[in-house]
Amino acid sequence: MTHELIKRYSGNPILTKVDIPYPVETVHNAAVVKHNDEYIMLFRSHLRTGRSIIGLARSKDGFKFTADREPFLTPAKDSPFAEYEEFGVEDPRMTKIDDGYLITYSAYSRNGVRIALARTTDFVSLERVSLITQADYRNTVIFPEKFSGLYARLDRPHSEISPWSIWITYSPDLVFWGESQLVMKPEQYHWDEMKIGPGAPPIKTAEGWLSIYHGVFETMDGSVYRLGVALHDLHDPAKIIGVGDSWILQPEAPWEVTGYVHNVVFTCGAVPEPDGTVKIYWGGADTVMCVGEANLDDLVQLCLQQGRPAK
């Protein structure tokens, strides 16, 4: 059954504010990659100012994480990034490509929210590359391969004409981006009818690129954030083969139902394993970090056998 596609880890939540060696109020919306046989997590935390920073935690098994003693990414002090990160940095995503890792994150300022791109090879030093969108964009993930020599990203601009839909954009150099296309819309009167957005960077499978995304449904008691899956063509990622018709995860655990923002499961990272499983990481209620495991093929088959059109 679809609601059992993801098996929650019995030790959830895996990281909370009490585990962080500097003062934070939340630990959520984290990117995760496997680097040199170590799981690296970049997590968002609220400070008591209400603004966010990004910390780093490490794990040998992908379940038990230990946070570094200092934050990894805080608002820039140098131009041009300082002006656009003034109010905080949020919701990182990581992609391994070329000889390192690309990190996208939301940069907040009095000018709105836009996406910044940074790069690292060792998770010690960090190079800010470019501000890759204007306002108002969030939820940007980069594919781990190029297509006809171009980098490709999925993101979610705010628009009332085509509300909160997923677009694809290409770049030759990670600085200049274009050839944008709308690839996926929310489905009316469905679990993801209010808005959708990319979650974890796409995972390559034999059948296509698997994208884990979030979908939002508005209820009389507020919005509910759930996770779903879509499958993109291997050679033309602008083409979506199918979208799983049902969600794969919804808020059920106490720390997902109640917290800083109620009724939220929100992913920014997933790690495919050699045995065909995938570890999916999600923030619970914008307060704690959780993890679960799924079979990659089960998620792919949901798109192929119980799929719907993308738009």
N, C-alpha and C positions, 0 to 999 in steps of 0.2 A: 504494500500500500504506500502511496506517495508520502504520507506524513511520517513514514518510517525510513525514508531514503537516507536520512542522516542520523547516525547513532551518536547521541550526545555522550561526551566523556563524563565518566562518573565523578571525576574530581572537579568539575566546573563549580564556580568560575576559577580559571587558571591564573588570573592576575587581577589584583584589586589595588586600591590606593594604599592599603596598609603594607603592600609589598614593595613600595617605591621608597628609596632612601632619601628623597627630598619631598617637600610638601606639595601634594596634589590632591584634588578632590575627586577625580575620576580616572579610570584607565579603560579606554575603549577605541573602537574603529582602527584596528591595527593592521598594517601590512606585515606579511611574513614570507621569508624565503629561506631556502637551505643553502648555506654558504660554508664550504669546507667542512662538511659533515656536522655543522652546527645550525640550528634554527635561529634566525635573527628576526626579532619582532620590533617594528617601529610602531609605537602606540601613541595615541592622542590623549592628553590629559588637560582637564580644566584646572586653572589656578583659581585662587579666591578672588582674583580680579574679574573672573568670568571669561578671561581670554585663554587661549589654548597654546600648548607647546607639544613637542614630539619627543618622546623618550625611547630608549633602546633596551631590550631585554634579550637574553640568550638562553638556549635550551639544547640539551643533547638528544632528547627524545621527542620534542615537539609538544610536550604536555607540561612539564615543570620548568618554568622560566625564572630567571634571576635578572633583575634590572641593573643596568650600569649605574654608577654612583652619580652621574651628571646627565642632564638632558642631552639628546643628540642634535635636535634642531630647534632653535628659538628664533624669534623675529630678527631679521637682518638689521644691521646697523649701517650698512653701506648702500649707496645708490646703485642701481635703480630699485633694488628689492625692498629697501627700508620703507619707502613710501607706501608700498602695497602689502607689507606684512605687519604693519603697525598694530593691528588689532589681534594678531595671532596667526598661527599656522596649524592646519587641521587635516585629518583624514588622509594620511599618506597611502600611496600604492607603490609597489616595487616590481620592476621587471628586469630580469637578467637578459642582457643582449650585448653584442659586441664583446668587449673585454671587462664589463663591469655591470653595475646596477643603476637603472634609471629610477628616480624617485619623483613622483608627481604628488603635489599637495595643494590644498586650498589656502590661498593667501588672502587674509581679511584686512580691510582698511576702511577708512571713511569713503573710499572710492568704490566700495562693493567687494565682491569676492571674485577672484580670478585664479587661474592655475599657474603655479610655478613648477619648474623642472630642475632637479639637481641630480648629481651623479657621484657615485662612490665606487671604489674597487675593494675597499677593506673595512668599511664601516668605522673607520677612525677619522680619516679626512673626508671632507665634503666639498664639492664644487657646485655652486649655483650656476646653471647653464642659461636659463632664459625664463621670462614670463611668457607663457605660450598661448594664453587666451586673454581676451578682454573680459570685462564684467558682462554678464553674470553667468559664470560657468562653475560647475562642480563635477565630482565623480569621474575623473579622467584616468583611464587605464591604457597602457601601451602594450601592443602585441610583442611577444618575445622573438618575432622574426620580421624581416623586411619583406615587402611585396613589390616586385619589380624595382628593387633598389630603394624603396621608400619605407620609412617608419610609418606605422599606422596607430591611431589611437581611437578609442571610444570615449565619448563624454556626454554630458547632459546640460545643454544651455537652458536657461529659463525663457519660456515663450508662452504667451497666452494664445497664440495662433495655432501652434502645434504643441500642446502643453506637455512640458517635462518629458520629452522623448529622447531617445538615444541616437546620436549622430556618429559618423566616422569621418576622420580627417587624416591627411597624409603630409609627410614632411621629408625632404631630402637630407636635412641637417639638424633636426631637433629645434631649430629656431624659427624657421619660416614654415607655416602650416597652411594647407589649402585643399582644394578639391573635395570640400565637405559634402556629405550626403546624409539625409535622414534615413536610418535603417530600421528603427523599431519604435512603435507608439504604444502607449497604454491601451488596454483593452476595456471597452466600455462595460460597466456593470460586471466587473471581474475583480479578483483579489488585488490586481495591480492597476486599477482604473484611474487612480488620482495622479500618480506620477511613477516613473521608473528611472533607474539610473544604473550605470555599470558598477559592479562590486569588485570582485577580484579580477586581476588581469587574466585574459583568456588562456585556456589550457589546450594544447594541441593533442588531439586524439585521431585515430584512424578515420573517423567519420566526419571530422570537422573541428573547428575551434569551439570549445565549450566555454560559454560566458555565464558566470554566476552573477545575477543582478538582483537589485532590491526593487520591490514593488510596494506601493502604498495604497491603502484603502481607507476611506474616510467613513467613520461610524458616528453614531449619536454621542459616543463617549470619547471622541478624538480619533486620531489616525493610528493605523496599525501597519507596521513595517514588517514585511516578510521577504523571503528569498525565493528566487526562481532561477530557471536555466534557459538559455537559448543556444542554438548551434549555428555557427557561421561557416560558410564554405571555406575549405582549406586554401584555395588559391585566390578567391575573391571575397575577402572578409566583409565587404559591403552587402553581400548576399547572405541572408539568413535562411537556413534550411528549415528550421522549425523552432517554435517556442513552446516549452513545456506548459501545458494548459493549467496545471495545478501547481501550487507552491511546494517547495521542498523543505521549508522550515518556517515555523511561525513562533511568536512569543508564547512560551508555555511555562518555563521554569520561573520560580519567584523572582529571580534577578533579571529576567527578561521582561516580565510583566510590570514590575514596579522598580522605579529608580528615577534618575534625573529626567529622563523622558520615558514615560510609560509605553509598554507594548512595542518594543523595538528589538529586532535582530538585524544587524547591519554589518555586512562583510566588506573588508578591504583586502583580504588575502586568503589564498588557498595554496597548498603545497601538494602536487601530485607525487605519489610514491611509486617505487619500482614494482610493487605487487599489484598495481592496478587500482589502489585506493587513493583517496585524496583527503587530506586534512583541511577542513574548512574552519576558518577562524571568524568569530563575529563578536561585536560589541553587544552586550545585553543592557537594554534600557539606558544607553549612553553612560553607563556607570562602571561595568566590569567587562573583562575579556573571557570568552568561552571558546571551546573547540569541539568539533565532532568529526566523525569519519563517514565517508560514503564510498560506494563503488563507482568509479568513473563511468563504466559502461551503463550502469543503471540510470545515471543522469543523462547520458547521451540517448538512451532508448526512450526516456520520457519525452525528449524533443522529437524523436523520430516516430514513435508509435502513439503518443498522446499529445501531439503537437498541434499548434494553430499557426496561422500566418502571422508575420511580424508587424504588419500594418495594414 
